[in-house]
Structure formats: C-alpha cells, structure tokens
Amino acid sequence: MSYEETLNCIYDNFKAFHLAGRSAYNPRFDEVLKLAEAMGNPQRELRCVHVAGTNGKGTTAHLIAASLRAAGFRTGLYTSPHIADLRERILIDGEMIGKDEVTDFMERYHAAIEGSGLKPSFFELLTVMAFDAFRRHDVDYAVVEVGLGGRLDATNIITPELCVITNISLDHTDILGDTPEKIAAEKAGIIKEGVPVVIGSAEGGVRGVFERTAAGLHAPISFACDRKDIAATCTAEGDVRVELSPFGTFPTRLRGAYQTANARTAICALERLGTVGGEAVRKGFMTCAALHGRWEMRDGVLCDCGHNPAAWQYTSQYFKNHAGKLTAILGFCADKDVDSILNMLPADVEYICVAAHTGRAMPAEELCARMTARGLDATWSAGVAEAIDRARRGGREIFLGGSFFVVAEYFNQ
C-alpha cells in the first residue's frame, strides 16, 4: 500500500475519539493487549515515563523528552492528538517516524491479526504502533502521554520508571466522573507498585486521592507545587523563565503564564528520574517551544487548542488584556463545558463563531446565540477560512481556538 492508501485504511476502519467522541472509547484493555501481543509486546522492552493530567501533559511530556534527548538519550515521544499529520504523535529524537514505517506497521498488523476478529480503536492502534516504533528504533527512553484519563487508557499497559500527573480539573466528565476527586482517581490509575510519581499541583480531596493511591502501592510521591526551591516566571511579553531550580536559572522557549506550572512539573520529574544534568535540562527547555497549535502564531493568527474551563482561565485573561483590539474566532465541540467557558469571556472583544468539519462540533449558529444571549458581540461564519478573511479585513489582532479541529482546519488550508 502507498502511504495515502494506508491513511485511508486507518481512518476508514478504526474509530477515532477525536472524530467520533465517546463511542470510540474502549474502557477495557482486551483489544489493546491482544494487539500488543500480536505485535510481540513491544511495550515490555521500553523504559518509559508516563504522563497524565487534565492540562499541560503534552507540554510536560515534550519538556521531559527534549531534556532526555539533550542528555544524549535516544528518546521516543508519544502524544495526542495531532494537527496535520498523524505521525506528529510518534516522534523519535524529535522527528516524526517515516511514512514507510506507518505503512510497514499496517502490513504487519494485517498479517498478524488475520482471522482473529481483533478490532482495536484508532488510539489503540496508534499506541501499539508507537511502542513498536520505539522498540525498532531501540530508544533509551519512551515518554508516553496518556490519551484520556489514565486507569483505562490504552497507554496504561506499560510499567514505567516514573509517573507524572500534571493537574486535575473538570473535563470529559461523562467518562471520567463529575467531580475532581473522581477524575483524580481515574488519572491516579497510572500509578504502579513501587514506581515514583510526581504530581504537578493538587489540593484538598484531589491531593488525598493521590496520596492514598500512592501509599497503597508503596509508590514514592512528591508534589511539584510544594517545592519552594523551584520557581518559574512569565514576563510581560509572555516569555517563561526558570528563576530557581536544582538545574540552575535559565530562559526557556515557552510562552504564557500557564506554562510556568508545566516547567515546574517537568523539572521535578527530571530531578526524580535522576538521569540528566543541568546542562541537558537547560538545553532541552530552550529547544522545546510551544506545542503545535498551542499558543502558536501562524501567519498573524494566534492559535490555541485549549478546550476546557481550566485552560480558558488563561485564555480569557489574554482576551481581557487585549480587549478593544482583538477578534476571536471560536469553535467548540458540543460535548465540552462550553457555557462555563463563555461565562469567562469579556465583552470588549469581537467574536466570530465557527464550526469545524466534525460531527462533534457545536453549530456556529448555536454558539453565536449562546454568546449574544450573554451580551457578547458575536456573529457566525460558514467556515474557518471565511472567518479568517473577515477578521483580517477588520484590522485587529486575531485569535483562533476553542478546539483542535478549528485550529487544524486553519493549519491544513
């Protein structure tokens, strides 16, 4: 098969959560374990760092991987979702795996499961593809980001050397639970017997969930939020700098106040891992910029994929700081807590509502109606491209976000 034929095969035959939503979520390990076994259980040969959390887990995973790579370790990185190319999910030393590797895996997959009745999801397939690629490239470390939750996530078939959980807030409540404590219990499911775990931030009942889980599994636990000897700041221009840490003081390529917590969590994780020094961490943090589609400037449009209320605490503050000179093009998935996000938005911003090309999208007209009912200056547009054109004619700064789909549609134009 050609690469294009391979992609068609994957998208036509494997249900993807980012497209289909909950119906693509498999709360069992039966399929992914059978698939891993059919491919030779590559996950058993990997040294892994497992990263979960509601927000910031992608950045934290990238920072850890970049620092390991800077220390000379051959490093695999598995994250999700992707913006333009599914190979963005599987990196070896910062580079996407080859198109031929995707095709080769699928050919071996079909040969291995023929007649078995095995029917993994898109995410289960990509997870085992990543583990297979990491084994074939003989990586020293694999940094693995959880897809959804933790306890029942397909990535949770690994036994890592370190677990990291960034934070907890309400998201995917129909699957993970409707309280922070219930969601924490799901994410704490990645903690393994005797394996150290670093928690980015947690308090109250959420902290108690992590402490009890770790104690029951004899897993050493530490909280980055408790560390007075680690501090990161954000300048007025948005640049993040590490002011105090076991690895020294140094600038980073991260941008945005929300990244200070991710930097602190990654530093704690790297210190606990104990395999990298200050020079590698400083170099790693300077080579790791914002993730694709996260606070990324593209042709004069600031793009961000934040899609839950916790992420929008930072985004709404940015809107307030740019009130009177900003056009915000927004589109959300209907299964998100959109109303809570809309309640954070300032009035002195011009809003254009759009719906990305996915069945999960909230119709632009409905989003617009919800916004105008709150007194916001909102109109709707037939698509992202049309909205961008309208915004450019207005002469204001432009923000695009609300979901990965909206940003991906713009990037893929």
C-alpha positions as CSV (number, residue, x, y, z in Angstrom):
1,M,0.0,0.0,0.0
2,S,1.0,3.6,-0.6
3,Y,1.1,6.0,2.4
4,E,-2.1,7.6,1.2
5,E,-3.8,4.2,0.9
6,T,-2.6,3.4,4.4
7,L,-4.1,6.5,5.9
8,N,-7.4,5.8,4.2
9,C,-7.3,2.3,5.7
10,I,-6.7,3.7,9.2
11,Y,-9.3,6.4,9.1
12,D,-11.9,4.3,7.4
13,N,-11.6,1.2,9.6
14,F,-10.5,2.4,13.1
15,K,-12.9,4.6,15.1
16,A,-11.1,7.7,16.5
17,F,-12.2,9.5,19.7
18,H,-11.1,12.9,18.3
19,L,-13.7,12.4,15.5
20,A,-16.4,10.1,16.9
21,G,-16.2,11.0,20.6
22,R,-17.3,8.6,23.4
23,S,-18.3,5.8,21.0
24,A,-14.6,5.4,20.1
25,Y,-13.6,5.0,23.8
26,N,-12.9,1.4,24.9
27,P,-12.9,1.2,28.8
28,R,-11.2,-2.2,28.7
29,F,-7.7,-3.5,27.9
30,D,-8.8,-6.6,26.0
31,E,-8.2,-5.2,22.5
32,V,-5.0,-3.3,23.1
33,L,-3.5,-6.2,25.0
34,K,-4.3,-8.6,22.2
35,L,-2.9,-6.2,19.6
36,A,0.3,-5.7,21.6
37,E,0.7,-9.4,22.0
38,A,0.2,-9.9,18.2
39,M,2.9,-7.4,17.6
40,G,5.3,-9.0,20.0
41,N,4.6,-6.9,23.2
42,P,7.0,-4.1,22.3
43,Q,5.9,-2.1,25.4
44,R,7.7,-4.7,27.7
45,E,11.1,-3.7,26.2
46,L,10.8,0.0,26.9
47,R,11.9,2.3,29.7
48,C,9.0,4.7,30.0
49,V,7.9,7.9,31.6
50,H,4.1,8.0,31.8
51,V,2.5,11.5,31.8
52,A,-1.2,12.1,32.6
53,G,-3.2,15.1,33.7
54,T,-6.1,17.4,32.6
55,N,-4.0,20.2,31.2
56,G,-0.3,20.6,30.4
57,K,0.6,16.9,30.0
58,G,1.6,17.4,26.3
59,T,4.0,20.3,27.2
60,T,5.3,18.4,30.2
61,A,6.0,15.3,28.1
62,H,7.7,17.4,25.4
63,L,10.0,19.1,28.0
64,I,11.0,15.8,29.6
65,A,11.7,14.2,26.2
66,A,13.7,17.2,25.0
67,S,15.8,17.2,28.1
68,L,16.5,13.5,27.8
69,R,17.4,13.9,24.2
70,A,19.8,16.8,25.1
71,A,21.4,14.4,27.6
72,G,22.3,12.1,24.7
73,F,19.5,9.5,25.2
74,R,17.7,8.2,22.2
75,T,14.1,9.3,23.0
76,G,10.7,8.3,21.8
77,L,7.7,10.6,22.4
78,Y,4.1,9.6,22.0
79,T,1.4,12.3,22.3
80,S,-2.1,13.1,21.0
81,P,-4.0,14.4,19.2
82,H,-2.3,15.6,16.0
83,I,-3.0,18.7,14.0
84,A,-2.0,17.9,10.4
85,D,-0.3,14.5,10.2
86,L,-0.9,11.5,12.5
87,R,2.9,11.0,12.6
88,E,3.1,14.0,14.8
89,R,2.0,11.6,17.6
90,I,5.1,9.4,17.3
91,L,8.5,11.1,17.4
92,I,12.0,9.7,17.6
93,D,14.5,12.2,18.8
94,G,12.1,15.0,17.9
95,E,11.4,13.8,14.4
96,M,8.2,12.1,13.1
97,I,8.5,8.4,12.1
98,G,8.7,7.8,8.4
99,K,5.7,7.3,6.2
100,D,7.2,3.9,5.3
101,E,7.1,2.9,8.9
102,V,3.4,3.6,9.2
103,T,2.8,1.5,6.1
104,D,5.1,-1.3,7.2
105,F,3.4,-1.5,10.6
106,M,-0.1,-1.7,9.0
107,E,1.1,-4.5,6.7
108,R,2.5,-6.4,9.7
109,Y,-0.7,-5.7,11.6
110,H,-2.9,-7.2,8.9
111,A,-0.7,-10.3,8.7
112,A,-0.7,-10.7,12.5
113,I,-4.4,-10.3,13.2
114,E,-5.8,-12.0,10.1
115,G,-8.9,-14.1,11.1
116,S,-8.6,-13.1,14.8
117,G,-11.6,-10.8,14.8
118,L,-9.5,-8.2,16.6
119,K,-10.9,-4.7,16.2
120,P,-8.9,-2.0,18.0
121,S,-9.8,1.6,18.1
122,F,-7.7,4.3,16.3
123,F,-6.0,5.2,19.5
124,E,-5.2,1.6,20.5
125,L,-3.8,1.1,17.0
126,L,-1.6,4.2,17.2
127,T,-0.5,3.4,20.8
128,V,0.9,0.0,19.8
129,M,2.3,1.5,16.6
130,A,4.3,3.9,18.8
131,F,5.5,1.2,21.1
132,D,6.6,-0.9,18.1
133,A,8.4,2.1,16.6
134,F,10.2,2.8,19.8
135,R,11.4,-0.8,20.1
136,R,12.5,-0.9,16.5
137,H,14.4,2.4,16.9
138,D,15.9,1.0,20.2
139,V,15.1,4.1,22.2
140,D,16.7,4.6,25.6
141,Y,13.5,6.3,26.9
142,A,9.9,6.5,25.8
143,V,7.9,9.4,27.1
144,V,4.3,8.4,26.8
145,E,1.4,10.8,27.2
146,V,-2.0,9.4,28.3
147,G,-4.8,9.8,25.8
148,L,-7.8,10.1,28.2
149,G,-7.9,9.6,31.9
150,G,-5.3,7.0,32.9
151,R,-6.7,3.9,34.6
152,L,-8.3,2.5,31.5
153,D,-6.3,4.3,28.9
154,A,-4.6,2.2,26.2
155,T,-1.2,3.5,27.2
156,N,-1.6,2.0,30.7
157,I,-0.3,-1.3,29.6
158,I,3.3,0.0,30.3
159,T,5.2,-0.3,33.5
160,P,7.1,3.0,33.6
161,E,10.1,4.1,35.6
162,L,8.3,7.3,36.5
163,C,4.7,8.5,36.6
164,V,3.8,12.2,36.2
165,I,0.3,13.7,36.7
166,T,0.2,17.4,36.0
167,N,-3.1,18.6,37.5
168,I,-6.8,17.9,37.8
169,S,-9.8,19.9,36.5
170,L,-13.2,19.0,35.1
171,D,-13.1,17.6,31.5
172,H,-14.6,14.5,29.9
173,T,-16.9,14.3,32.9
174,D,-19.2,11.9,31.0
175,I,-16.4,9.3,31.0
176,L,-14.1,10.2,33.9
177,G,-16.6,11.4,36.5
178,D,-18.3,14.6,37.5
179,T,-16.1,15.7,40.4
180,P,-12.3,16.5,40.7
181,E,-11.9,13.6,43.1
182,K,-13.4,11.1,40.7
183,I,-11.3,12.4,37.8
184,A,-8.2,12.2,40.1
185,A,-9.0,8.6,40.9
186,E,-9.0,7.8,37.1
187,K,-5.8,9.6,36.5
188,A,-4.2,8.0,39.6
189,G,-4.8,4.7,37.8
190,I,-1.4,5.1,36.1
191,I,0.4,4.8,39.4
192,K,2.2,1.5,39.7
193,E,3.5,-0.6,42.5
194,G,6.8,0.9,43.8
195,V,7.1,3.4,40.9
196,P,7.8,7.0,41.8
197,V,5.1,9.5,40.9
198,V,5.4,13.3,40.6
199,I,2.2,15.4,40.9
200,G,2.2,18.9,39.4
201,S,-0.5,20.5,41.5
202,A,-3.2,19.1,43.8
203,E,-5.0,20.2,46.9
204,G,-7.8,19.1,49.2
205,G,-9.7,15.9,48.2
206,V,-7.7,15.6,44.9
207,R,-4.4,15.5,46.9
208,G,-5.9,12.9,49.2
209,V,-6.8,10.7,46.3
210,F,-3.2,10.7,45.1
211,E,-1.7,10.3,48.5
212,R,-3.9,7.3,49.3
213,T,-3.3,5.6,45.9
214,A,0.5,6.0,46.2
215,A,0.6,4.8,49.7
216,G,-1.4,1.7,48.8
217,L,1.0,0.9,46.0
218,H,4.2,1.8,48.0
219,A,4.9,4.4,45.3
220,P,7.1,7.3,46.4
221,I,5.1,10.5,45.8
222,S,6.2,14.2,45.5
223,F,4.3,17.3,44.7
224,A,5.8,20.0,42.5
225,C,3.5,22.6,44.0
226,D,5.2,22.1,47.4
227,R,8.7,22.9,46.1
228,K,9.9,26.3,47.3
229,D,13.2,25.8,45.6
230,I,11.6,25.7,42.1
231,A,10.2,28.9,40.6
232,A,9.3,30.0,37.0
233,T,8.1,33.4,36.0
234,C,6.4,34.9,32.9
235,T,7.4,38.3,31.7
236,A,5.0,41.0,30.5
237,E,5.9,39.9,26.9
238,G,4.9,36.3,27.7
239,D,8.3,34.7,27.9
240,V,8.8,32.0,30.6
241,R,12.0,31.9,32.6
242,V,13.1,29.4,35.3
243,E,14.3,31.6,38.1
244,L,15.1,28.9,40.7
245,S,15.7,25.1,40.3
246,P,18.1,22.3,41.0
247,F,19.3,22.7,37.5
248,G,20.0,26.4,37.8
249,T,18.4,29.6,36.4
250,F,17.7,29.7,32.7
251,P,15.5,31.0,29.9
252,T,13.0,28.8,28.0
253,R,11.2,29.0,24.7
254,L,7.8,28.5,26.5
255,R,5.3,31.4,26.3
256,G,2.3,32.1,28.5
257,A,1.8,32.3,32.3
258,Y,0.1,28.8,32.2
259,Q,3.5,27.3,31.2
260,T,5.2,28.2,34.5
261,A,3.4,25.3,36.2
262,N,4.4,22.9,33.4
263,A,8.0,23.9,33.6
264,R,8.0,23.3,37.4
265,T,6.4,19.9,37.0
266,A,8.8,18.8,34.2
267,I,11.8,20.0,36.4
268,C,10.6,17.9,39.3
269,A,10.1,14.9,37.1
270,L,13.5,15.2,35.6
271,E,15.1,15.5,39.0
272,R,13.2,12.4,40.2
273,L,14.3,10.5,37.2
274,G,17.9,11.3,38.0
275,T,19.5,10.7,34.6
276,V,20.0,14.2,33.3
277,G,22.1,17.2,34.5
278,G,21.6,20.9,34.4
279,E,23.2,21.5,31.0
280,A,20.9,19.0,29.4
281,V,17.8,20.4,31.1
282,R,18.7,24.0,30.1
283,K,19.3,22.9,26.5
284,G,16.1,20.9,26.4
285,F,14.0,23.7,27.7
286,M,15.5,26.0,25.1
287,T,14.7,23.6,22.2
288,C,11.2,22.9,23.3
289,A,8.8,25.6,22.2
290,A,5.1,25.7,22.4
291,L,3.4,22.6,21.0
292,H,1.9,22.6,17.6
293,G,-1.4,24.5,17.8
294,R,-0.8,25.6,21.4
295,W,-0.3,29.4,21.6
296,E,1.3,29.3,18.2
297,M,1.4,32.3,15.9
298,R,0.7,31.3,12.3
299,D,0.6,34.0,9.6
300,G,-0.5,36.6,12.0
301,V,-3.1,34.5,13.8
302,L,-2.6,33.4,17.4
303,C,-3.9,29.8,17.7
304,D,-4.6,27.7,20.7
305,C,-6.4,24.4,21.2
306,G,-7.4,24.9,24.9
307,H,-10.9,23.4,25.2
308,N,-11.9,23.2,28.9
309,P,-12.6,25.8,31.6
310,A,-9.2,25.4,33.3
311,A,-7.3,26.2,30.1
312,W,-9.6,29.1,29.4
313,Q,-8.8,30.8,32.7
314,Y,-5.6,31.8,31.0
315,T,-7.1,32.4,27.6
316,S,-9.8,34.7,28.9
317,Q,-7.3,36.7,30.8
318,Y,-5.4,37.2,27.5
319,F,-8.7,38.4,25.9
320,K,-9.2,40.9,28.8
321,N,-5.6,42.2,28.3
322,H,-6.3,42.7,24.6
323,A,-9.9,44.0,24.9
324,G,-10.8,46.5,22.3
325,K,-8.2,45.3,19.8
326,L,-8.9,41.6,19.3
327,T,-11.1,39.5,17.0
328,A,-11.5,36.0,18.4
329,I,-12.7,33.2,16.1
330,L,-14.0,30.4,18.2
331,G,-15.4,26.9,17.7
332,F,-16.1,24.2,20.3
333,C,-17.1,20.6,20.5
334,A,-20.6,20.2,21.7
335,D,-19.6,17.7,24.4
336,K,-17.4,20.3,26.2
337,D,-18.4,22.6,29.0
338,V,-18.9,25.5,26.6
339,D,-21.2,27.5,28.9
340,S,-18.6,27.7,31.6
341,I,-16.1,29.0,29.1
342,L,-18.4,31.5,27.6
343,N,-19.1,32.9,31.1
344,M,-15.4,33.8,31.3
345,L,-15.3,35.9,28.1
346,P,-15.0,39.7,28.2
347,A,-17.5,41.9,26.3
348,D,-15.0,44.2,24.5
349,V,-13.8,41.6,22.0
350,E,-15.3,40.9,18.6
351,Y,-16.3,37.2,18.3
352,I,-16.8,35.2,15.2
353,C,-18.3,31.7,15.7
354,V,-17.4,28.8,13.5
355,A,-18.0,25.0,13.4
356,A,-15.2,22.7,12.4
357,H,-15.9,19.8,10.0
358,T,-16.5,17.1,12.6
359,G,-19.7,15.6,13.9
360,R,-18.7,16.6,17.4
361,A,-18.8,20.4,16.6
362,M,-21.3,22.7,18.1
363,P,-23.1,24.5,15.2
364,A,-21.8,28.0,14.7
365,E,-25.3,29.4,14.9
366,E,-26.0,27.8,18.3
367,L,-22.6,29.1,19.6
368,C,-23.4,32.6,18.4
369,A,-26.8,32.5,20.0
370,R,-25.3,31.5,23.4
371,M,-22.8,34.3,23.1
372,T,-25.2,37.0,22.2
373,A,-27.5,35.9,25.0
374,R,-24.6,36.9,27.3
375,G,-24.3,40.3,25.7
376,L,-21.2,39.4,23.7
377,D,-20.5,40.9,20.3
378,A,-20.8,37.8,18.3
379,T,-21.6,36.8,14.7
380,W,-21.1,33.5,12.9
381,S,-19.4,32.4,9.8
382,A,-19.8,29.5,7.4
383,G,-16.2,28.2,7.9
384,V,-12.8,28.9,9.4
385,A,-11.3,30.3,6.1
386,E,-14.2,32.8,5.7
387,A,-13.9,33.9,9.3
388,I,-10.1,34.4,8.9
389,D,-10.8,36.6,5.9
390,R,-13.4,38.7,7.7
391,A,-11.1,39.1,10.7
392,R,-8.1,40.2,8.5
393,R,-10.3,42.9,7.0
394,G,-11.1,44.2,10.4
395,G,-7.5,45.1,11.2
396,R,-7.5,43.8,14.7
397,E,-5.3,41.2,16.3
398,I,-6.7,37.7,15.6
399,F,-7.1,34.7,17.9
400,L,-8.3,31.3,16.7
401,G,-9.2,28.5,19.0
402,G,-11.7,26.5,21.1
403,S,-10.8,23.1,19.8
404,F,-8.1,21.1,18.0
405,F,-10.5,20.8,15.0
406,V,-10.8,24.5,14.4
407,V,-7.0,25.1,14.6
408,A,-6.3,22.0,12.4
409,E,-8.7,23.2,9.8
410,Y,-6.8,26.5,9.6
411,F,-3.4,24.8,9.5
412,N,-4.5,22.4,6.8
413,Q,-5.9,25.0,4.4
